Amino acid sequence: MDEKQVREVPVPSLTEIQNERKRIRKGTYYRQALVGTVSVLLVVAAVAVLITTLFLPILQISGDSMSPTLEHDEIVVLLKTKKFERGDLIGFYYQGKILVKRVIALPGDEVVIDVEGNVYVNGELLEESYVTDKGLGDCDLEFPYEVPGTSYFVLGDRRSNSVDSRNSVIGAIEREDIIGKVFIKVWPIRKFGLIY
């Protein structure tokens, strides 16, 4: 009959046990810290996406129809709202794109633009210090033009290079197509500030 050989396993010392427990706790702590940090970052990213989608859309300007107020490649933030006034810069949907123009006339207002590019709203000449190139531009409207229903009459600040409400291709912008009004420029950082 064979006898089984019993091998003795050395019993670790108290110090070795304490060191092993510390090593395991340290590894668990770092894993928990990593999981916690990643979770917080994911929540912050989700909240940021939610805020920019629901309340503060971010746009990059393309083209120079709003020059010098907004230049090509500048980044702006819009405030989602349904209340607009003359002079507000708004972002709106047009054929799958987002355009930015300035509100010139409100629903029901009467607009007249003369051959020199002077704009009259309800018989009053607008003081437009933001306009760089006055002109009638690409216009196929008959004046006086009454802004229909819940629409807004918008123009670019660089009139010679802007396709806007003067042309029936775009026409007056329906309130439901408006995303919001531009209220802050965030890039380039040297031009950071509120837009009036």
Secondary structure, DSSP 8 states (H G I E B T S, - for coil): -------------HHHHHHHHHHHHHHHHHHHHHHHHHHHHHHHHHHHHHHHHHT--EEE--SSTTTTTS-TT-EEEEE--S---TT-EEEEEETTEEEEEEEEE-TT-EEEE-TT--EEETTEE---TT-SS-S--S----SSEE--TTEEEEE-SSGGG--STTSTTT-SEEGGGEEEEEEEEEESGGG-EE--
